[in-house]
């Protein structure tokens, strides 16, 4: 008999296919758009038979350690990532018009080196490129990290 995950996560949802992995998961640490509790997410992933689960909170890694520990405790491979706001091209000086809207990009960490690069990328964005409670990540900053051997990949 299969254990049912917490009902607030999967009520009325179809069963998850084996091998499926959620990568774009915004938790309680994604201040603007996340309400999902990390422990509940890990329990639901295990109940659904997921081999891994990804976190991608908005512009921060605040929940990464708690997420890592919760997933490991449930026997699930944790995938650490973040959703970043990309600097609008007009603001970055690439185009003359101002109608280029900001976009979001999900970055996933592949190893410890990628973790350090992503942490540095976010820290620089919050220190040097934050406006109105949003830290903008520029394409230049991502390119600089990739030149130094970053192991962080966009999805």
C-alpha positions in Angstrom: 0.0 0.0 0.0 1.4 3.4 -0.9 1.7 6.2 1.6 -0.2 9.3 0.7 1.8 12.6 0.9 0.5 15.5 3.0 -2.9 16.4 1.5 -2.1 20.1 1.3 0.5 19.3 -1.4 -1.2 16.8 -3.6 -4.9 17.0 -3.0 -6.6 16.1 -6.3 -3.3 15.8 -8.2 -2.5 13.0 -10.6 0.2 10.5 -9.5 3.7 11.6 -10.4 5.5 9.5 -13.0 8.5 7.6 -11.8 11.7 9.5 -12.5 10.0 12.9 -12.6 11.9 15.6 -10.6 10.6 19.0 -9.6 13.4 21.6 -10.1 11.5 24.8 -9.9 10.3 24.6 -6.3 9.8 27.9 -4.4 9.7 27.4 -0.6 8.8 29.4 2.4 12.2 31.1 1.9 11.2 32.5 -1.4 9.7 35.6 0.3 7.5 36.9 -2.6 6.0 33.8 -4.1 6.6 30.7 -2.0 4.6 29.2 0.9 5.7 25.6 0.7 7.4 24.2 3.8 10.6 22.3 3.0 9.8 19.3 5.3 6.4 18.9 3.6 8.0 19.0 0.2 10.6 16.4 1.0 7.9 14.1 2.5 5.7 14.5 -0.6 8.6 13.8 -2.9 9.5 10.6 -1.0 5.9 9.5 -1.0 5.7 10.1 -4.8 8.9 8.1 -5.3 10.9 10.9 -6.7 14.7 10.2 -6.8 15.5 13.9 -6.4 14.0 17.3 -5.7 15.2 20.8 -6.6 14.9 24.1 -4.8 15.0 27.4 -6.7 13.9 30.2 -4.4 13.8 33.7 -5.7 17.1 35.6 -5.5 18.3 33.7 -2.4 19.8 30.6 -0.9 18.4 31.0 2.6 16.6 27.6 2.6 19.4 25.6 0.9 20.9 24.0 4.0 17.5 23.1 5.5 16.4 21.8 2.2 19.6 19.7 1.8 19.3 18.2 5.2 15.5 17.4 4.8 16.0 15.7 1.4 19.0 13.7 2.6 17.0 12.5 5.7 14.3 11.2 3.3 16.7 9.5 0.9 16.2 12.1 -1.9 19.0 13.7 -3.8 18.8 17.5 -3.2 19.3 19.8 -6.3 20.2 23.3 -5.2 19.4 26.3 -7.4 18.0 29.7 -7.5 15.6 31.8 -9.7 17.4 35.1 -10.4 16.0 38.3 -11.9 18.1 39.1 -14.9 18.9 42.8 -15.4 16.8 44.3 -18.1 18.8 44.8 -21.2 17.9 48.5 -21.5 19.2 49.1 -18.0 22.4 47.2 -18.7 23.1 49.5 -21.6 22.7 46.9 -24.4 19.7 48.6 -26.2 18.4 52.1 -26.5 14.7 51.4 -25.8 13.4 50.9 -22.3 10.7 48.3 -23.2 12.9 45.3 -22.6 11.3 43.8 -19.5 13.2 41.9 -16.8 13.2 38.2 -17.0 13.9 35.3 -14.7 16.6 32.6 -15.1 16.9 29.5 -13.0 20.5 28.5 -12.1 21.3 25.1 -10.8 24.4 24.1 -8.9 26.3 21.1 -10.1 28.9 20.8 -7.4 30.6 22.6 -4.5 32.4 25.0 -6.8 29.1 26.0 -8.4 27.7 26.6 -5.0 30.5 29.0 -4.2 30.0 30.8 -7.6 26.3 31.1 -7.2 26.7 32.4 -3.6 29.1 35.0 -4.9 26.9 35.9 -7.8 24.0 36.6 -5.5 26.1 38.5 -3.0 27.4 40.8 -5.7 23.9 41.3 -7.1 22.6 42.3 -3.6 25.5 44.5 -2.8 26.1 46.3 -6.1 23.0 45.9 -8.2 19.9 45.9 -6.0 17.0 48.3 -6.7 13.7 48.4 -4.9 14.2 45.1 -3.0 15.3 43.3 -6.2 18.8 42.1 -6.9 19.5 42.2 -10.6 21.9 39.7 -12.0 23.6 40.8 -15.2 24.6 38.6 -18.1 28.1 40.0 -17.7 28.3 38.6 -14.1 27.2 35.2 -15.2 29.7 35.3 -18.1 32.5 36.2 -15.6 31.6 33.3 -13.4 31.6 30.9 -16.4 35.1 32.1 -17.4 36.4 31.2 -14.0 35.2 27.7 -14.3 31.8 28.0 -12.7 29.8 24.8 -12.4 26.4 26.5 -12.4 24.0 25.8 -15.3 21.0 27.7 -16.4 17.7 25.8 -17.0 
